[in-house]
């Protein structure tokens, strides 16, 4: 199952490098908020989950749109 997902999403990401960068940047922002923001903000989990959720949705879209 993993191989099927990987091939389809990888094909889509290769054809759309801007989309690839955007989706992975959202994931990186979410992880960065989870790591760094507890020291500065009282409720970083909400924002981190929003960015990570958008990244996950972007990966699912690539998987469904890949060939």
C-alpha positions in Angstrom: 0.0 0.0 0.0 2.8 2.4 0.9 4.4 1.9 -2.5 1.2 2.7 -4.4 0.8 5.9 -2.4 4.4 6.8 -2.9 4.4 6.4 -6.6 1.1 8.3 -7.2 2.0 11.3 -4.9 5.6 11.4 -6.1 4.5 11.6 -9.7 2.2 14.5 -8.9 4.9 16.3 -6.8 7.5 15.9 -9.7 5.1 17.5 -12.1 4.2 20.4 -9.8 7.3 21.6 -7.9 5.6 24.8 -6.6 2.8 22.8 -5.1 5.4 20.4 -3.6 7.2 23.3 -2.0 4.1 24.9 -0.6 2.7 21.7 1.0 6.0 20.8 2.6 6.5 24.4 3.8 3.1 24.2 5.6 4.3 21.0 7.3 7.5 22.6 8.3 5.8 25.7 9.7 3.5 23.4 11.8 6.4 21.4 13.2 8.3 24.6 13.9 5.4 26.1 15.8 5.2 22.9 17.9 8.9 23.0 18.7 9.5 26.7 19.3 6.3 28.3 20.2 5.5 26.8 23.6 8.2 29.2 25.0 6.5 32.3 23.6 2.8 31.6 23.1 0.4 29.9 25.5 -1.7 27.9 22.8 0.6 26.9 19.9 -1.0 23.6 19.3 -4.1 25.0 17.6 -2.0 26.8 15.0 0.4 23.9 14.6 -2.5 21.5 13.9 -4.0 23.9 11.4 -0.7 24.0 9.4 -0.1 20.3 9.7 -3.7 19.5 8.7 -3.4 21.7 5.6 -0.1 19.8 4.8 -1.9 16.5 5.2 -4.8 17.6 3.0 -2.2 18.7 0.4 -0.6 15.2 0.5 -4.0 13.5 0.1 -4.8 15.7 -2.8 -1.5 14.8 -4.5 -2.2 11.2 -3.9 -5.7 11.4 -5.3 -4.5 13.4 -8.3 -1.4 11.4 -9.2 -1.4 8.8 -11.9 
